[in-house]
Amino acid sequence: MKSEKTLQQRCLKLLNTWEGSGKAVIGVRTNAGKVKNTAGRWIELCPKGWPDITACIDGRFTGFELKTGKGRQSQDQKRMAVRITLAHGDYVVIRDEKELNRYLRERLGEI
């Protein structure tokens, strides 16, 4: 996989396919950091380290961190993984959409 953006698009498409099949799945792209609004004020999005895709899989919070090639989690991402896990959510590092599909099949069965 060449880019994380391409991986993100493929994973979101796969999550939409599962949702469209009637399974209890919803996933959205999430952004961390800050942006300046039109009034010139800074707005904080998700905190540093937040997963690339925020999902609810069969009623359980799931954060998907996307990595391509030899990409590694940052220290902020590792801390966030611990926080999500301690809050009884799932945090999953995904390197290709096949890996995401396997995770969904383990949780939900077949489409």
Biopython code that builds the backbone (N, CA, C, O; Angstrom):
import numpy as np
from Bio.PDB.StructureBuilder import StructureBuilder

atoms = [
    (1, "MET", "N", (0.852, -1.179, 0.000)),
    (1, "MET", "CA", (0.000, 0.000, 0.000)),
    (1, "MET", "C", (0.896, 1.239, 0.000)),
    (1, "MET", "O", (1.806, 1.355, 0.821)),
    (2, "LYS", "N", (0.637, 2.150, -0.912)),
    (2, "LYS", "CA", (1.529, 3.293, -1.059)),
    (2, "LYS", "C", (1.265, 4.391, -0.036)),
    (2, "LYS", "O", (2.210, 4.902, 0.565)),
    (3, "SER", "N", (0.006, 4.768, 0.177)),
    (3, "SER", "CA", (-0.241, 5.896, 1.075)),
    (3, "SER", "C", (-1.289, 5.553, 2.124)),
    (3, "SER", "O", (-2.166, 4.712, 1.925)),
    (4, "GLU", "N", (-1.155, 6.245, 3.248)),
    (4, "GLU", "CA", (-2.134, 6.073, 4.318)),
    (4, "GLU", "C", (-3.503, 6.597, 3.879)),
    (4, "GLU", "O", (-4.534, 6.058, 4.282)),
    (5, "LYS", "N", (-3.512, 7.648, 3.053)),
    (5, "LYS", "CA", (-4.776, 8.197, 2.557)),
    (5, "LYS", "C", (-5.536, 7.149, 1.739)),
    (5, "LYS", "O", (-6.749, 7.000, 1.892)),
    (6, "THR", "N", (-4.824, 6.427, 0.873)),
    (6, "THR", "CA", (-5.458, 5.369, 0.078)),
    (6, "THR", "C", (-5.987, 4.271, 0.989)),
    (6, "THR", "O", (-7.097, 3.778, 0.790)),
    (7, "LEU", "N", (-5.194, 3.884, 1.989)),
    (7, "LEU", "CA", (-5.634, 2.868, 2.945)),
    (7, "LEU", "C", (-6.876, 3.339, 3.682)),
    (7, "LEU", "O", (-7.818, 2.572, 3.876)),
    (8, "GLN", "N", (-6.877, 4.592, 4.089)),
    (8, "GLN", "CA", (-8.033, 5.138, 4.802)),
    (8, "GLN", "C", (-9.287, 5.080, 3.927)),
    (8, "GLN", "O", (-10.350, 4.676, 4.399)),
    (9, "GLN", "N", (-9.174, 5.476, 2.666)),
    (9, "GLN", "CA", (-10.316, 5.438, 1.748)),
    (9, "GLN", "C", (-10.842, 4.015, 1.582)),
    (9, "GLN", "O", (-12.053, 3.792, 1.590)),
    (10, "ARG", "N", (-9.943, 3.064, 1.434)),
    (10, "ARG", "CA", (-10.354, 1.664, 1.252)),
    (10, "ARG", "C", (-11.020, 1.109, 2.513)),
    (10, "ARG", "O", (-12.004, 0.373, 2.432)),
    (11, "CYS", "N", (-10.479, 1.466, 3.667)),
    (11, "CYS", "CA", (-11.060, 0.977, 4.931)),
    (11, "CYS", "C", (-12.434, 1.584, 5.178)),
    (11, "CYS", "O", (-13.347, 0.889, 5.623)),
    (12, "LEU", "N", (-12.590, 2.872, 4.894)),
    (12, "LEU", "CA", (-13.902, 3.506, 5.066)),
    (12, "LEU", "C", (-14.923, 2.900, 4.106)),
    (12, "LEU", "O", (-16.082, 2.702, 4.472)),
    (13, "LYS", "N", (-14.496, 2.608, 2.884)),
    (13, "LYS", "CA", (-15.395, 1.960, 1.912)),
    (13, "LYS", "C", (-15.813, 0.577, 2.424)),
    (13, "LYS", "O", (-16.979, 0.195, 2.317)),
    (14, "LEU", "N", (-14.859, -0.164, 2.976)),
    (14, "LEU", "CA", (-15.166, -1.489, 3.514)),
    (14, "LEU", "C", (-16.139, -1.391, 4.698)),
    (14, "LEU", "O", (-17.085, -2.174, 4.789)),
    (15, "LEU", "N", (-15.912, -0.445, 5.592)),
    (15, "LEU", "CA", (-16.834, -0.256, 6.723)),
    (15, "LEU", "C", (-18.237, 0.103, 6.229)),
    (15, "LEU", "O", (-19.230, -0.371, 6.781)),
    (16, "ASN", "N", (-18.317, 0.934, 5.197)),
    (16, "ASN", "CA", (-19.626, 1.281, 4.615)),
    (16, "ASN", "C", (-20.304, 0.064, 4.002)),
    (16, "ASN", "O", (-21.523, -0.084, 4.087)),
    (17, "THR", "N", (-19.512, -0.806, 3.386)),
    (17, "THR", "CA", (-20.071, -2.038, 2.813)),
    (17, "THR", "C", (-20.674, -2.897, 3.911)),
    (17, "THR", "O", (-21.783, -3.411, 3.764)),
    (18, "TRP", "N", (-19.943, -3.054, 5.018)),
    (18, "TRP", "CA", (-20.456, -3.847, 6.131)),
    (18, "TRP", "C", (-21.712, -3.206, 6.717)),
    (18, "TRP", "O", (-22.678, -3.903, 7.028)),
    (19, "GLU", "N", (-21.701, -1.884, 6.870)),
    (19, "GLU", "CA", (-22.882, -1.192, 7.391)),
    (19, "GLU", "C", (-24.065, -1.387, 6.442)),
    (19, "GLU", "O", (-25.185, -1.650, 6.880)),
    (20, "GLY", "N", (-23.808, -1.256, 5.154)),
    (20, "GLY", "CA", (-24.856, -1.418, 4.149)),
    (20, "GLY", "C", (-25.429, -2.819, 4.099)),
    (20, "GLY", "O", (-26.543, -3.014, 3.611)),
    (21, "SER", "N", (-24.687, -3.797, 4.594)),
    (21, "SER", "CA", (-25.174, -5.178, 4.591)),
    (21, "SER", "C", (-26.098, -5.448, 5.778)),
    (21, "SER", "O", (-26.633, -6.548, 5.920)),
    (22, "GLY", "N", (-26.281, -4.436, 6.628)),
    (22, "GLY", "CA", (-27.159, -4.607, 7.776)),
    (22, "GLY", "C", (-26.437, -4.960, 9.071)),
    (22, "GLY", "O", (-27.076, -5.158, 10.104)),
    (23, "LYS", "N", (-25.123, -5.039, 9.022)),
    (23, "LYS", "CA", (-24.352, -5.331, 10.231)),
    (23, "LYS", "C", (-24.268, -4.073, 11.096)),
    (23, "LYS", "O", (-24.413, -2.955, 10.601)),
    (24, "ALA", "N", (-24.033, -4.270, 12.389)),
    (24, "ALA", "CA", (-23.948, -3.162, 13.344)),
    (24, "ALA", "C", (-22.563, -2.533, 13.278)),
    (24, "ALA", "O", (-21.713, -2.775, 14.135)),
    (25, "VAL", "N", (-22.350, -1.713, 12.233)),
    (25, "VAL", "CA", (-21.040, -1.113, 11.972)),
    (25, "VAL", "C", (-21.229, 0.329, 11.536)),
    (25, "VAL", "O", (-22.083, 0.631, 10.702)),
    (26, "ILE", "N", (-20.432, 1.212, 12.104)),
    (26, "ILE", "CA", (-20.331, 2.567, 11.584)),
    (26, "ILE", "C", (-18.900, 3.034, 11.828)),
    (26, "ILE", "O", (-18.341, 2.807, 12.901)),
    (27, "GLY", "N", (-18.320, 3.677, 10.846)),
    (27, "GLY", "CA", (-16.955, 4.172, 10.988)),
    (27, "GLY", "C", (-16.795, 5.491, 10.267)),
    (27, "GLY", "O", (-17.318, 5.672, 9.168)),
    (28, "VAL", "N", (-16.068, 6.418, 10.886)),
    (28, "VAL", "CA", (-15.837, 7.726, 10.282)),
    (28, "VAL", "C", (-14.368, 8.103, 10.409)),
    (28, "VAL", "O", (-13.683, 7.681, 11.341)),
    (29, "ARG", "N", (-13.907, 8.885, 9.479)),
    (29, "ARG", "CA", (-12.554, 9.426, 9.524)),
    (29, "ARG", "C", (-12.491, 10.457, 10.638)),
    (29, "ARG", "O", (-13.414, 11.256, 10.797)),
    (30, "THR", "N", (-11.422, 10.448, 11.402)),
    (30, "THR", "CA", (-11.252, 11.447, 12.448)),
    (30, "THR", "C", (-9.905, 12.138, 12.301)),
    (30, "THR", "O", (-8.921, 11.540, 11.865)),
    (31, "ASN", "N", (-9.886, 13.388, 12.667)),
    (31, "ASN", "CA", (-8.669, 14.188, 12.558)),
    (31, "ASN", "C", (-8.260, 14.701, 13.928)),
    (31, "ASN", "O", (-9.106, 15.072, 14.742)),
    (32, "ALA", "N", (-6.985, 14.719, 14.170)),
    (32, "ALA", "CA", (-6.446, 15.272, 15.407)),
    (32, "ALA", "C", (-5.748, 16.588, 15.099)),
    (32, "ALA", "O", (-5.468, 16.896, 13.941)),
    (33, "GLY", "N", (-5.477, 17.345, 16.121)),
    (33, "GLY", "CA", (-4.755, 18.599, 15.949)),
    (33, "GLY", "C", (-5.660, 19.794, 16.145)),
    (33, "GLY", "O", (-6.697, 19.704, 16.801)),
    (34, "LYS", "N", (-5.260, 20.911, 15.572)),
    (34, "LYS", "CA", (-6.004, 22.159, 15.701)),
    (34, "LYS", "C", (-6.149, 22.814, 14.338)),
    (34, "LYS", "O", (-5.290, 22.666, 13.468)),
    (35, "VAL", "N", (-7.250, 23.542, 14.164)),
    (35, "VAL", "CA", (-7.473, 24.329, 12.952)),
    (35, "VAL", "C", (-7.971, 25.711, 13.355)),
    (35, "VAL", "O", (-8.559, 25.887, 14.421)),
    (36, "LYS", "N", (-7.729, 26.672, 12.497)),
    (36, "LYS", "CA", (-8.194, 28.031, 12.752)),
    (36, "LYS", "C", (-9.519, 28.220, 12.017)),
    (36, "LYS", "O", (-9.623, 27.931, 10.824)),
    (37, "ASN", "N", (-10.535, 28.709, 12.741)),
    (37, "ASN", "CA", (-11.823, 28.945, 12.087)),
    (37, "ASN", "C", (-11.813, 30.289, 11.368)),
    (37, "ASN", "O", (-10.815, 31.009, 11.410)),
    (38, "THR", "N", (-12.921, 30.632, 10.707)),
    (38, "THR", "CA", (-12.974, 31.861, 9.917)),
    (38, "THR", "C", (-12.862, 33.115, 10.779)),
    (38, "THR", "O", (-12.514, 34.185, 10.279)),
    (39, "ALA", "N", (-13.154, 32.988, 12.070)),
    (39, "ALA", "CA", (-13.024, 34.123, 12.990)),
    (39, "ALA", "C", (-11.597, 34.236, 13.528)),
    (39, "ALA", "O", (-11.301, 35.138, 14.312)),
    (40, "GLY", "N", (-10.712, 33.327, 13.112)),
    (40, "GLY", "CA", (-9.331, 33.379, 13.559)),
    (40, "GLY", "C", (-9.076, 32.676, 14.884)),
    (40, "GLY", "O", (-7.983, 32.774, 15.441)),
    (41, "ARG", "N", (-10.068, 31.978, 15.385)),
    (41, "ARG", "CA", (-9.905, 31.239, 16.649)),
    (41, "ARG", "C", (-9.482, 29.803, 16.362)),
    (41, "ARG", "O", (-9.908, 29.188, 15.385)),
    (42, "TRP", "N", (-8.622, 29.287, 17.256)),
    (42, "TRP", "CA", (-8.168, 27.906, 17.120)),
    (42, "TRP", "C", (-9.203, 26.963, 17.714)),
    (42, "TRP", "O", (-9.726, 27.204, 18.802)),
    (43, "ILE", "N", (-9.492, 25.891, 16.992)),
    (43, "ILE", "CA", (-10.415, 24.861, 17.447)),
    (43, "ILE", "C", (-9.642, 23.557, 17.530)),
    (43, "ILE", "O", (-8.993, 23.146, 16.568)),
    (44, "GLU", "N", (-9.714, 22.906, 18.693)),
    (44, "GLU", "CA", (-9.046, 21.605, 18.828)),
    (44, "GLU", "C", (-9.966, 20.523, 18.299)),
    (44, "GLU", "O", (-11.134, 20.437, 18.677)),
    (45, "LEU", "N", (-9.428, 19.712, 17.434)),
    (45, "LEU", "CA", (-10.171, 18.561, 16.921)),
    (45, "LEU", "C", (-9.988, 17.437, 17.932)),
    (45, "LEU", "O", (-10.109, 17.686, 19.131)),
    (46, "CYS", "N", (-9.712, 16.257, 17.515)),
    (46, "CYS", "CA", (-9.435, 15.165, 18.450)),
    (46, "CYS", "C", (-8.039, 15.365, 19.043)),
    (46, "CYS", "O", (-7.191, 16.013, 18.430)),
    (47, "PRO", "N", (-7.800, 14.811, 20.231)),
    (47, "PRO", "CA", (-6.480, 14.971, 20.846)),
    (47, "PRO", "C", (-5.391, 14.239, 20.062)),
    (47, "PRO", "O", (-5.669, 13.319, 19.292)),
    (48, "LYS", "N", (-4.146, 14.669, 20.275)),
    (48, "LYS", "CA", (-3.008, 14.017, 19.627)),
    (48, "LYS", "C", (-3.030, 12.520, 19.914)),
    (48, "LYS", "O", (-3.282, 12.090, 21.040)),
    (49, "GLY", "N", (-2.762, 11.746, 18.881)),
    (49, "GLY", "CA", (-2.722, 10.300, 19.051)),
    (49, "GLY", "C", (-4.041, 9.593, 18.785)),
    (49, "GLY", "O", (-4.093, 8.363, 18.786)),
    (50, "TRP", "N", (-5.114, 10.357, 18.554)),
    (50, "TRP", "CA", (-6.425, 9.740, 18.310)),
    (50, "TRP", "C", (-6.363, 8.886, 17.049)),
    (50, "TRP", "O", (-5.682, 9.262, 16.096)),
    (51, "PRO", "N", (-7.064, 7.735, 17.015)),
    (51, "PRO", "CA", (-7.013, 6.856, 15.833)),
    (51, "PRO", "C", (-7.543, 7.535, 14.565)),
    (51, "PRO", "O", (-8.342, 8.470, 14.634)),
    (52, "ASP", "N", (-7.086, 7.050, 13.417)),
    (52, "ASP", "CA", (-7.478, 7.613, 12.126)),
    (52, "ASP", "C", (-8.957, 7.399, 11.818)),
    (52, "ASP", "O", (-9.596, 8.250, 11.200)),
    (53, "ILE", "N", (-9.497, 6.264, 12.249)),
    (53, "ILE", "CA", (-10.917, 5.963, 12.037)),
    (53, "ILE", "C", (-11.533, 5.640, 13.393)),
    (53, "ILE", "O", (-11.025, 4.807, 14.144)),
    (54, "THR", "N", (-12.637, 6.316, 13.688)),
    (54, "THR", "CA", (-13.402, 6.049, 14.900)),
    (54, "THR", "C", (-14.630, 5.250, 14.479)),
    (54, "THR", "O", (-15.353, 5.639, 13.561)),
    (55, "ALA", "N", (-14.856, 4.134, 15.156)),
    (55, "ALA", "CA", (-15.951, 3.253, 14.751)),
    (55, "ALA", "C", (-16.712, 2.726, 15.955)),
    (55, "ALA", "O", (-16.236, 2.750, 17.090)),
    (56, "CYS", "N", (-17.908, 2.251, 15.662)),
    (56, "CYS", "CA", (-18.673, 1.485, 16.630)),
    (56, "CYS", "C", (-18.992, 0.160, 15.933)),
    (56, "CYS", "O", (-19.676, 0.129, 14.911)),
    (57, "ILE", "N", (-18.488, -0.917, 16.501)),
    (57, "ILE", "CA", (-18.646, -2.248, 15.922)),
    (57, "ILE", "C", (-19.460, -3.073, 16.899)),
    (57, "ILE", "O", (-18.984, -3.437, 17.974)),
    (58, "ASP", "N", (-20.697, -3.366, 16.511)),
    (58, "ASP", "CA", (-21.594, -4.167, 17.352)),
    (58, "ASP", "C", (-21.682, -3.594, 18.775)),
    (58, "ASP", "O", (-21.648, -4.333, 19.759)),
    (59, "GLY", "N", (-21.794, -2.267, 18.858)),
    (59, "GLY", "CA", (-21.977, -1.609, 20.143)),
    (59, "GLY", "C", (-20.706, -1.319, 20.918)),
    (59, "GLY", "O", (-20.777, -0.838, 22.049)),
    (60, "ARG", "N", (-19.553, -1.597, 20.346)),
    (60, "ARG", "CA", (-18.287, -1.393, 21.060)),
    (60, "ARG", "C", (-17.446, -0.339, 20.345)),
    (60, "ARG", "O", (-17.251, -0.400, 19.131)),
    (61, "PHE", "N", (-16.953, 0.626, 21.116)),
    (61, "PHE", "CA", (-16.071, 1.642, 20.562)),
    (61, "PHE", "C", (-14.808, 0.974, 20.022)),
    (61, "PHE", "O", (-14.198, 0.137, 20.688)),
    (62, "THR", "N", (-14.427, 1.361, 18.801)),
    (62, "THR", "CA", (-13.225, 0.816, 18.194)),
    (62, "THR", "C", (-12.480, 1.930, 17.466)),
    (62, "THR", "O", (-13.053, 2.653, 16.651)),
    (63, "GLY", "N", (-11.203, 2.051, 17.776)),
    (63, "GLY", "CA", (-10.350, 3.004, 17.080)),
    (63, "GLY", "C", (-9.394, 2.247, 16.182)),
    (63, "GLY", "O", (-8.696, 1.340, 16.635)),
    (64, "PHE", "N", (-9.358, 2.613, 14.912)),
    (64, "PHE", "CA", (-8.458, 1.989, 13.956)),
    (64, "PHE", "C", (-7.334, 2.962, 13.616)),
    (64, "PHE", "O", (-7.574, 4.037, 13.067)),
    (65, "GLU", "N", (-6.122, 2.579, 13.946)),
    (65, "GLU", "CA", (-4.939, 3.361, 13.573)),
    (65, "GLU", "C", (-4.371, 2.737, 12.310)),
    (65, "GLU", "O", (-4.081, 1.541, 12.284)),
    (66, "LEU", "N", (-4.211, 3.531, 11.268)),
    (66, "LEU", "CA", (-3.780, 3.028, 9.970)),
    (66, "LEU", "C", (-2.295, 3.289, 9.759)),
    (66, "LEU", "O", (-1.806, 4.398, 9.971)),
    (67, "LYS", "N", (-1.595, 2.252, 9.341)),
    (67, "LYS", "CA", (-0.166, 2.351, 9.068)),
    (67, "LYS", "C", (0.142, 1.621, 7.774)),
    (67, "LYS", "O", (-0.394, 0.545, 7.509)),
    (68, "THR", "N", (1.007, 2.216, 6.975)),
    (68, "THR", "CA", (1.428, 1.564, 5.740)),
    (68, "THR", "C", (2.915, 1.247, 5.825)),
    (68, "THR", "O", (3.653, 1.866, 6.591)),
    (69, "GLY", "N", (3.335, 0.285, 5.039)),
    (69, "GLY", "CA", (4.751, -0.078, 4.994)),
    (69, "GLY", "C", (5.301, -0.385, 6.371)),
    (69, "GLY", "O", (4.750, -1.203, 7.107)),
    (70, "LYS", "N", (6.381, 0.272, 6.705)),
    (70, "LYS", "CA", (7.006, 0.056, 8.003)),
    (70, "LYS", "C", (6.616, 1.142, 8.996)),
    (70, "LYS", "O", (7.306, 1.353, 9.994)),
    (71, "GLY", "N", (5.503, 1.835, 8.721)),
    (71, "GLY", "CA", (5.046, 2.907, 9.603)),
    (71, "GLY", "C", (4.857, 2.407, 11.029)),
    (71, "GLY", "O", (4.394, 1.287, 11.248)),
    (72, "ARG", "N", (5.214, 3.238, 11.984)),
    (72, "ARG", "CA", (5.125, 2.881, 13.396)),
    (72, "ARG", "C", (4.280, 3.905, 14.130)),
    (72, "ARG", "O", (4.167, 5.059, 13.718)),
    (73, "GLN", "N", (3.689, 3.454, 15.230)),
    (73, "GLN", "CA", (2.898, 4.350, 16.068)),
    (73, "GLN", "C", (3.799, 5.368, 16.768)),
    (73, "GLN", "O", (4.915, 5.058, 17.184)),
    (74, "SER", "N", (3.285, 6.574, 16.880)),
    (74, "SER", "CA", (3.987, 7.594, 17.662)),
    (74, "SER", "C", (3.754, 7.313, 19.151)),
    (74, "SER", "O", (2.917, 6.485, 19.510)),
    (75, "GLN", "N", (4.491, 8.000, 19.999)),
    (75, "GLN", "CA", (4.299, 7.841, 21.446)),
    (75, "GLN", "C", (2.890, 8.289, 21.839)),
    (75, "GLN", "O", (2.271, 7.669, 22.704)),
    (76, "ASP", "N", (2.371, 9.357, 21.219)),
    (76, "ASP", "CA", (1.002, 9.803, 21.505)),
    (76, "ASP", "C", (-0.010, 8.727, 21.122)),
    (76, "ASP", "O", (-0.982, 8.506, 21.844)),
    (77, "GLN", "N", (0.212, 8.060, 19.997)),
    (77, "GLN", "CA", (-0.692, 6.992, 19.565)),
    (77, "GLN", "C", (-0.634, 5.810, 20.512)),
    (77, "GLN", "O", (-1.664, 5.205, 20.807)),
    (78, "LYS", "N", (0.542, 5.474, 20.990)),
    (78, "LYS", "CA", (0.678, 4.369, 21.945)),
    (78, "LYS", "C", (-0.035, 4.695, 23.253)),
    (78, "LYS", "O", (-0.701, 3.836, 23.831)),
    (79, "ARG", "N", (0.103, 5.935, 23.720)),
    (79, "ARG", "CA", (-0.598, 6.342, 24.952)),
    (79, "ARG", "C", (-2.104, 6.288, 24.755)),
    (79, "ARG", "O", (-2.839, 5.863, 25.646)),
    (80, "MET", "N", (-2.561, 6.721, 23.585)),
    (80, "MET", "CA", (-4.000, 6.703, 23.312)),
    (80, "MET", "C", (-4.509, 5.267, 23.240)),
    (80, "MET", "O", (-5.621, 4.989, 23.689)),
    (81, "ALA", "N", (-3.728, 4.361, 22.690)),
    (81, "ALA", "CA", (-4.116, 2.950, 22.641)),
    (81, "ALA", "C", (-4.359, 2.423, 24.046)),
    (81, "ALA", "O", (-5.326, 1.699, 24.281)),
    (82, "VAL", "N", (-3.491, 2.780, 24.976)),
    (82, "VAL", "CA", (-3.647, 2.344, 26.370)),
    (82, "VAL", "C", (-4.909, 2.952, 26.968)),
    (82, "VAL", "O", (-5.671, 2.253, 27.636)),
    (83, "ARG", "N", (-5.140, 4.228, 26.740)),
    (83, "ARG", "CA", (-6.323, 4.891, 27.297)),
    (83, "ARG", "C", (-7.616, 4.259, 26.790)),
    (83, "ARG", "O", (-8.543, 4.012, 27.562)),
    (84, "ILE", "N", (-7.666, 4.002, 25.490)),
    (84, "ILE", "CA", (-8.873, 3.394, 24.899)),
    (84, "ILE", "C", (-9.085, 1.999, 25.458)),
    (84, "ILE", "O", (-10.210, 1.630, 25.794)),
    (85, "THR", "N", (-8.030, 1.229, 25.561)),
    (85, "THR", "CA", (-8.128, -0.134, 26.094)),
    (85, "THR", "C", (-8.577, -0.117, 27.559)),
    (85, "THR", "O", (-9.418, -0.923, 27.957)),
    (86, "LEU", "N", (-8.027, 0.790, 28.353)),
    (86, "LEU", "CA", (-8.435, 0.897, 29.756)),
    (86, "LEU", "C", (-9.901, 1.305, 29.896)),
    (86, "LEU", "O", (-10.548, 0.978, 30.891)),
    (87, "ALA", "N", (-10.419, 2.017, 28.901)),
    (87, "ALA", "CA", (-11.829, 2.410, 28.907)),
    (87, "ALA", "C", (-12.721, 1.324, 28.299)),
    (87, "ALA", "O", (-13.899, 1.563, 28.034)),
    (88, "HIS", "N", (-12.159, 0.135, 28.077)),
    (88, "HIS", "CA", (-12.871, -1.038, 27.543)),
    (88, "HIS", "C", (-13.271, -0.903, 26.082)),
    (88, "HIS", "O", (-14.234, -1.527, 25.636)),
    (89, "GLY", "N", (-12.534, -0.091, 25.340)),
    (89, "GLY", "CA", (-12.722, -0.017, 23.905)),
    (89, "GLY", "C", (-11.678, -0.877, 23.212)),
    (89, "GLY", "O", (-10.795, -1.446, 23.855)),
    (90, "ASP", "N", (-11.789, -0.962, 21.915)),
    (90, "ASP", "CA", (-10.804, -1.686, 21.111)),
    (90, "ASP", "C", (-9.957, -0.679, 20.340)),
    (90, "ASP", "O", (-10.471, 0.310, 19.817)),
    (91, "TYR", "N", (-8.663, -0.942, 20.278)),
    (91, "TYR", "CA", (-7.728, -0.139, 19.502)),
    (91, "TYR", "C", (-6.991, -1.117, 18.608)),
    (91, "TYR", "O", (-6.335, -2.039, 19.094)),
    (92, "VAL", "N", (-7.099, -0.917, 17.287)),
    (92, "VAL", "CA", (-6.557, -1.880, 16.337)),
    (92, "VAL", "C", (-5.682, -1.158, 15.320)),
    (92, "VAL", "O", (-6.112, -0.184, 14.703)),
    (93, "VAL", "N", (-4.454, -1.639, 15.150)),
    (93, "VAL", "CA", (-3.584, -1.116, 14.101)),
    (93, "VAL", "C", (-3.859, -1.925, 12.838)),
    (93, "VAL", "O", (-3.790, -3.154, 12.844)),
    (94, "ILE", "N", (-4.168, -1.221, 11.765)),
    (94, "ILE", "CA", (-4.532, -1.852, 10.491)),
    (94, "ILE", "C", (-3.498, -1.452, 9.437)),
    (94, "ILE", "O", (-3.171, -0.275, 9.289)),
    (95, "ARG", "N", (-2.990, -2.447, 8.709)),
    (95, "ARG", "CA", (-1.996, -2.179, 7.655)),
    (95, "ARG", "C", (-2.554, -2.386, 6.247)),
    (95, "ARG", "O", (-1.958, -1.913, 5.278)),
    (96, "ASP", "N", (-3.676, -3.079, 6.116)),
    (96, "ASP", "CA", (-4.353, -3.190, 4.822)),
    (96, "ASP", "C", (-5.814, -3.549, 5.070)),
    (96, "ASP", "O", (-6.183, -4.007, 6.151)),
    (97, "GLU", "N", (-6.632, -3.333, 4.050)),
    (97, "GLU", "CA", (-8.079, -3.549, 4.231)),
    (97, "GLU", "C", (-8.431, -5.013, 4.461)),
    (97, "GLU", "O", (-9.478, -5.303, 5.040)),
    (98, "LYS", "N", (-7.591, -5.935, 4.028)),
    (98, "LYS", "CA", (-7.833, -7.356, 4.305)),
    (98, "LYS", "C", (-7.768, -7.621, 5.806)),
    (98, "LYS", "O", (-8.541, -8.415, 6.342)),
    (99, "GLU", "N", (-6.843, -6.952, 6.470)),
    (99, "GLU", "CA", (-6.715, -7.088, 7.923)),
    (99, "GLU", "C", (-7.973, -6.554, 8.618)),
    (99, "GLU", "O", (-8.452, -7.148, 9.584)),
    (100, "LEU", "N", (-8.501, -5.439, 8.125)),
    (100, "LEU", "CA", (-9.747, -4.894, 8.669)),
    (100, "LEU", "C", (-10.892, -5.859, 8.425)),
    (100, "LEU", "O", (-11.711, -6.083, 9.316)),
    (101, "ASN", "N", (-10.962, -6.431, 7.237)),
    (101, "ASN", "CA", (-12.033, -7.377, 6.913)),
    (101, "ASN", "C", (-11.976, -8.596, 7.833)),
    (101, "ASN", "O", (-13.014, -9.080, 8.283)),
    (102, "ARG", "N", (-10.769, -9.094, 8.115)),
    (102, "ARG", "CA", (-10.622, -10.225, 9.048)),
    (102, "ARG", "C", (-11.131, -9.854, 10.440)),
    (102, "ARG", "O", (-11.826, -10.641, 11.082)),
    (103, "TYR", "N", (-10.783, -8.658, 10.899)),
    (103, "TYR", "CA", (-11.243, -8.191, 12.213)),
    (103, "TYR", "C", (-12.775, -8.153, 12.259)),
    (103, "TYR", "O", (-13.384, -8.604, 13.229)),
    (104, "LEU", "N", (-13.386, -7.613, 11.207)),
    (104, "LEU", "CA", (-14.851, -7.520, 11.170)),
    (104, "LEU", "C", (-15.493, -8.906, 11.137)),
    (104, "LEU", "O", (-16.510, -9.131, 11.793)),
    (105, "ARG", "N", (-14.915, -9.827, 10.388)),
    (105, "ARG", "CA", (-15.454, -11.192, 10.344)),
    (105, "ARG", "C", (-15.354, -11.870, 11.703)),
    (105, "ARG", "O", (-16.262, -12.596, 12.106)),
    (106, "GLU", "N", (-14.249, -11.635, 12.412)),
    (106, "GLU", "CA", (-14.100, -12.219, 13.758)),
    (106, "GLU", "C", (-15.159, -11.669, 14.712)),
    (106, "GLU", "O", (-15.682, -12.399, 15.554)),
    (107, "ARG", "N", (-15.468, -10.400, 14.581)),
    (107, "ARG", "CA", (-16.435, -9.757, 15.475)),
    (107, "ARG", "C", (-17.882, -10.027, 15.082)),
    (107, "ARG", "O", (-18.744, -10.179, 15.948)),
    (108, "LEU", "N", (-18.154, -10.089, 13.766)),
    (108, "LEU", "CA", (-19.541, -10.069, 13.290)),
    (108, "LEU", "C", (-19.953, -11.272, 12.452)),
    (108, "LEU", "O", (-21.125, -11.389, 12.095)),
    (109, "GLY", "N", (-19.035, -12.159, 12.130)),
    (109, "GLY", "CA", (-19.363, -13.260, 11.221)),
    (109, "GLY", "C", (-19.248, -12.788, 9.781)),
    (109, "GLY", "O", (-18.582, -11.792, 9.496)),
    (110, "GLU", "N", (-19.883, -13.488, 8.900)),
    (110, "GLU", "CA", (-19.823, -13.152, 7.469)),
    (110, "GLU", "C", (-20.924, -12.162, 7.094)),
    (110, "GLU", "O", (-21.944, -12.038, 7.772)),
    (111, "ILE", "N", (-20.672, -11.462, 5.987)),
    (111, "ILE", "CA", (-21.719, -10.558, 5.445)),
    (111, "ILE", "C", (-22.786, -11.423, 4.807)),
    (111, "ILE", "O", (-23.770, -10.903, 4.282)),
]
sb = StructureBuilder()
sb.init_structure("model")
sb.init_model(0)
sb.init_chain("A")
sb.init_seg("    ")
for serial, (resi, resn, name, xyz) in enumerate(atoms, 1):
    if name == "N":
        sb.init_residue(resn, " ", resi, " ")
    sb.init_atom(name, np.array(xyz, "f"), 0.0, 1.0, " ", f" {name:<3s}", serial, name[0])
structure = sb.get_structure()
